[in-house]
Amino acid sequence: MALWHVNISDLSTLNVDLEDLLAISDGLACQERFKNNSDTGLSCNSTWDSIYCWPSIPAGHSIFLPCPQHKGFDSSKILAHRTCDEDGEWHMGNWTNYTACLQYPIKPDAAILLAVRDIYVVGSSLSLLTLCVTLFIFCYFRRLQCDRIRIHKHFVLSLILRAIILIVLLQPFLDISSSYEYMNEPVVCRGLVVLLQYFSLTNIFWMLIEGLFLYVRCVVAVMRHISSLTVFYVIGWGAPVMFVVAWTVVMTLYDTESCWHHYGRLPYVWIVSGPIVAALLVNLYFLFHILAVLVTKIKDDQKTTHATEPWYELTLGFKLDMKDAASNMAAAAVPKKPGELERIRKALRALFVLLPLLGLTNLLFFVDPQDDGVGQHIFQIFNALLQSTQGLVVSIIYCFTNDEVRSVIRDRMNRQKPPLVNKTVLSANGYHRRSAPSTTCTTSRDPDVRIQRSESVV
């Protein structure tokens, strides 16, 4: 029976062991070197069995190598071997006799590790590209400047920095033909791991700030009049420093490994994983209360007519009018009143948008099946997809498909085109003036106050 247990430390670590990737990269490089040094005559080609790189040997011979290193025993006294048959083919294909080594752990499947590596690199690259575009849009258009967008900008920046560190850290494992000397320097290599921990924490803390900001604006009556966002900046960028410094000191004192490749396996990782768990649980609490308030407000707003958008749409930054196929299917299966169905649609829409913003999608893979089998492979792949594409999802939801952002960009593009019809309005004194495009941004500290601001210059 497979043993399942909670492994929340994966939320602050790479879901792929850097030590294992290092061994795989060395094996591929070794195999590449042996390609050009094959023996003359009938022989077996060099091969890599995902654990060792076996050099080419003449037909009819065997080769022995020590078992994979494992802490606690002398691997040089226990040997694995391969045999080259008389026909110049390895005995039993690519099979290696590790019988003597089976009492000790064997490296995980290389194909899965390489797939997880590629997912991290591709997903992080896509996230980095879209996040940079998102940050540019948020900074460039002045009509988007409000507290909500300012917090979004810091959240996006933290995601960008983590993606950069992640790509740099994995780069040596992509190109085995190149030399990356900085990975052999303990200070530089450890520094990259420390930065990865820091920006992983800042990601979560800015998610916590997103949740706190929405909670304050939607639920509680106190702290609505926040005179400055400085306290949020201190929490988002300053608080992670304390935990990362503590973790770095402990790792320096108790772990002598040169590059901390296996930091995720050590109990010290809870110094940085603990705050992550706490932040996600707090955001889960925020989510329940925000959804409860939204459902109540949506119900109340449907009974009245508003000339402008409801306050919760201004606060959250997205419209809650959705025509979802899944909701239509649910409505067909369970007949409901039109008003009730609309409330369900809007609540589901809010839930879908808030989950990635608050980082609660990390809880989808809360349990790691440590069975070294299919379950763990699925866990590793989907967790890598989730973590690496988080920036892409945030960009899509909060920028590329956001009605407010699209409206601002559309207005700017229309202003760049020669107008077919000169749209003007007649003022009271008889002069003509061009009407300026308008957009709505929650500039007020109080969610009950709706301010519509028009600007003619972006």
Secondary structure, 3 states (H helix, E strand, C coil): CCCEEECHHHHCCCCCCHHHHHHHHHHHHHHHHHHCCCCCCCEECCEECCCCEECCEECCCEEEEECCCCCCCCHHHCEEEEEECCCCCECCCCCCECHHHCCCCCCCCHHHHHHHHHHHHHHHHHHHHHHHHHHHHHHHCHHHCCHHHHHHHHHHHHHHHHHHHHHHHHHHHCCCCCCCHHHHCHHHHHHHHHHHHHHHHHHHHHHHHHHHHHHHHHCCCCCCCCCCCHHHHHHHHHHHHHHHHHHHHHHHHHCCCCCCCCHHHCHHHHHHHHHHHHHHHHHHHHHHHHHHHHHHHHHHHCCCCCCCCCHHHHHHCCCCCCCCHHHHHHHHHCCCCHHHHHHHHHHHHHHHHHHHHCCHHHHHHCEEECCCCHHHHHHHHHHHHHHHCHHHHHHHHHHHCCHHHHHHHHHHHHHHCCCCCCCEEECCCCCEEECCCEEECCCCCCCCCCCEEECCCC
